[in-house]
Amino acid sequence: EAALTSVLSQRWRYLFTFVPNLDIDDSVFLHPEEGKREKHGILHSFMGFVDRVLALQGDSPIAKFSLKCKTGVDSDRVNQWICNVLQRGVSDMDLSVDLGYRYQLPSEVFMSRTLVELKIGSGFSIHLQPGHNALPILKTLVLDTIWSYSGQLQMLLSACPALENLNMPHIHWSLGNEIVSSASLKSLTTDSANFLHAFSFDTPNLLCLKYSELVAWDYPLVNLENLVEAQIKLMLTYDQIEELRGRNDDGLEDDVFQKLGKVQKLVRGIRNVQKLYLSPGALQVLALCCQAMPTFENLTFLDIDSSMDIAWQAMPVLLRNTPHLETLVIKGGLLHGVTDKCGDACICISREEKGRSLASCPVKRLEIRWFEGITREMEMIKHFYDYFPCLEEMEIHVKDGRPRFLAPRVPDSDPYKDLSGRNVKVKVHGSLHRLWTAQ
């Protein structure tokens, strides 16, 4: 915008070169939809433009620098641009440089004493030299679609004594052992589809964890003593899913436990959390932890993402081990895989101890998402009404605004009031009430 404004008057011709924030995006200049990237002269024109802008700015301070460029731009020129703004004291730098997996950032990026926020990506690997890394005031680090080989991440974290936020979307791990160790880190997000032999957390002051990974073989160290919020999305390989489904065989159960049972270390490590979000895969893996499930003394909010093919084996012990739970959110609807190991949290199997785990849970607010209105779901709602002793509020979100199926209305009764003779406030989002009352 500053460059366009300079066209309006000769007095403003070079004014744009002295703005404190620079946002350079080659797609805006090259218009790839018009095939300009393939034209050699156009690329040179773009690189020459950036060279002139930086030259005209001289040594003027710069606060924020954003660079987005793809294959075809000269990597040496790119590194010169980056070094230029580093020498001028840039504090916020966003580098989305897609020049191939062989591209390497200049070492000066990891020796900056002015960077506070750094985002780097995408598609190349980190190559650090021991003893040549120092980011003393860096607080936020984003590694987007980066290849990390064993030991490189920890070398980088060791150079960031003030780091508070670490975000690693789509990171590619090498097959080995990884550790995230930082005494200053408060927020950690890691998202990968790579399998690791071992993953460790040594982050005693971490407050928020978003962990989306394939289940590792082992979690040797899980130091998360001050964790407040955790979003756990565990993914399983096809073979692991098949093994879990076949756990009724005693021999196979032992084999599955040897392969996946060490996830208990991760579960014990998050026991102090106050808000917990579990994916369907995480709920499935928790079935391996039923005998050693920790008590979540501080947990007041639990969000469970369920699905038709996931059984609720872990649900009873999870509810019994949350003595201060206030809010329970069940996403994906109430329908789940039927098994004799669901315990007493649902109505899958008739049993004498029906509702025992619910009766010991102090939840006050229940939220159900993706409700479809079938009879089995209504029976589940009645089950919750009957056995959650402290329930005060229930909120139901109808899937797509209207139910696929509609359970028959109970004669001479309001389906949203006092199903068990108790005063529980029910709020329905969607057209369920209008359709039901029309029956």
Disulfide bonds with the S-S distance in Angstrom:
none
